[in-house]
Amino acid sequence: MTTGNVYLLERFNAAFNKHDVGAMMDLLTLDCVFENTFPAPDGTRYQGWHAVRDFWADFFVQSPQAHIQIEEMMVNADRGAQRWVYTWVNPDGNLGHVRGVDVIHFRDGKILAKFSYVKG
């Protein structure tokens, strides 16, 4: 199960970097939850497949150069965590970045929840 969840999370991150919302959503449960990092301090919670899909679709329109680099990943049978650097291009053309962590919950071979936190 752990190997399967590592592969699942790697596929999700690859789809994120391709901005492939359909591929990302194929890896999530219908009752999925995503907690974004914005606005501070608590972020925004999106619950359910349609709400999460709509968030990601809008996110990639707003941030067309979005990219995540995974620095470390830890996974077990039903939980995981990954430390990352997220980069984007600001409207002035300068590169921006933030470091953060995701706490992931898995269920039945899919991602049930992704809770994101950032430094700073």
Secondary structure by P-SEA (a helix, b strand, c coil): caaaaaaaaaaaaaaaaaccaaaaaaacccbbbbbcccccccccccccaaaaaaaaaaaaaacccbbbbbcbbbbccccccccbbbbbbccccccccccbbbbbbbccccccbbbbbbcc
